[in-house]
Amino acid sequence: METFIRFRINKEKLNLLDANIQVTAGDHSFATIVLPLDNNNKDSRHQIEEIVDGRAYYDWDVFYKYTDEEIAEARLFRVRINKTVEPCGEECGTVYDDGPSCPICGAGRVQKGPLILSKLPSLGKVDVCKTIGGEIIVSKRFQKLVGKYSLQGMIFLPILVKGIPSPHAMQLTVKDSVIVSHETRFGIDYFDSVNIPCSDERKINICGHEITMSKEIYVCPNQDLMGLNLLSELYINEESYLSHSFDLARTAQYVGVKRGMLRPEPLYVCTKEFYEMVKHEKILGMDFEIAKIVTTK
């Protein structure tokens, strides 16, 4: 396995980096830089960290490249949905029950009734996406393939658009949950990996107006919210993995933050059968990482 870190950085700051740091992609304002996560490019990462402090930094993610042998031996995969769309249910009248949610971090809110949207987000060429509120939307093609392959653990619910069930897409929910093992690391970001429990209340200036930003909870004492971001591979408790029969499940613990329409979200894992179906049928909208199963005995 090889580990890589990918940064998106303001193009105006690229002149602060050494010429040997290659830009792999970009758009009109941001450049993408991919570096192997090893000791050979510590200086490059240090330079990027310096311009991050200068607010030139947009976002980052860690990803992995596996050998064919590692893929063949894997029993469980983390599922990453790589397209996020708007609007979300909360903006459009979807009803939620906050009663079961954690009063500290907001994790665990329950949707009551169908997902209501003012318009159906364009799936484009993908079969899977999620809203900024965490609701998963899938194509009817995806739903049919799950049935064709007899995959377990998934529930498909109607999406109401202007009061009418969409003929093109469904909401995907999952029945089973697995427990994240303590080997999994969470933190603020790649350069500030300390898993602090919360932010400080702070004031920011927006268009000449001073706005007070409330304290945000990143690690909940109730142990349901684990951190703002996942920083490592995902490790799953073997006992919880073996206690269910599923092809797609969510984690019992959450990651993220309650902020506006955002809510803490679970991570998702799937079996080899689900992974192979997605690859064979060329379902678009998901990436995979190997999830490690940890024996607790």
C-alpha positions, 0 to 999 in steps of 0.5 A, a space after each residue: 500500500 502507498 499513501 498519498 496526500 492531496 492538496 488544493 491550493 490558491 494558484 496565486 501562492 504557487 510561486 512560494 513553492 519550489 519548482 520541483 513540486 509538481 501541480 497535477 491538476 487545477 482550475 481557474 483559481 486552485 491548483 492540485 498537488 499530490 505528494 506521497 506520504 513518505 520522508 522524501 517530501 517532508 520539505 515540500 509538505 513543510 512549504 505547503 504548511 507555510 502557505 496554508 498558514 497564509 490562508 492559501 489553502 483550500 482543502 486536502 485529503 489522504 488516499 491510498 493505492 493498493 496492490 492487487 493482492 491487498 484488494 484480493 485479501 480484503 474483507 471490508 472496504 470503506 465507501 467514500 461518496 465523492 459527489 456532494 449536491 444541494 439542496 438538502 432535506 432540511 432546506 426543503 421541508 423534510 421532517 426530522 426528529 432531534 429527540 434521539 440526537 446527542 444534546 452535546 454534538 447533535 449526532 444521531 438525528 432521525 429523519 421522519 418520513 420521506 426525503 423532500 427536495 425542492 428539486 432533484 439534484 442532477 446525478 450527471 454521470 454518477 449513480 450515487 451522491 449525497 446532499 450537504 446534509 448527508 442524505 444519500 441519493 442513488 439512481 434507479 439503476 443502482 437500486 436495480 443492481 442491488 436487487 440483481 446481486 441480492 445484496 443486503 442491508 440497504 433500504 430504498 425510500 422515495 424522494 418527493 419533489 414538489 410532492 411527487 415521488 421521483 421516477 429517477 432516484 431514491 434515497 438510500 439508507 442502511 440498516 446495520 452499524 459497526 463499531 469503529 476501533 480505537 486504532 482509527 485516528 481523527 483530528 482537525 486536519 493534516 497539519 493539525 492532527 491533534 483531536 481537540 474536543 471543541 473550537 473556541 468561540 471566535 469573531 470574524 469580519 464578513 463584509 464589514 460586519 462582526 459575526 460571532 462564531 459559536 463554539 463547535 464540538 468535534 469530540 463528544 464525551 458521549 463517544 458518538 462523535 469521534 472527530 472533525 476528520 478521519 486521518 487514517 485508514 478505518 479500523 472496525 471492531 471484528 465482533 460488530 462486523 461479524 454480528 450482522 449480515 450486510 453488504 453495506 453498513 454505517 459506523 455507529 460513531 460519527 465524524 464531522 460537526 454540527 454547523 448550519 445545514 451540516 450534521 455529523 455523519 457516519 462513515 460507510 463500509 461494504 463487503 467484497 461483494 458490494 465492491 465487486 458489483 460496483 466495479 463490474 457494473 461501472 457504478 460511478 460516484 464512489 471510491 473505496 479504501 480497505 477497512 481493517 478488521 481488528 480482533 478485540 480479544 
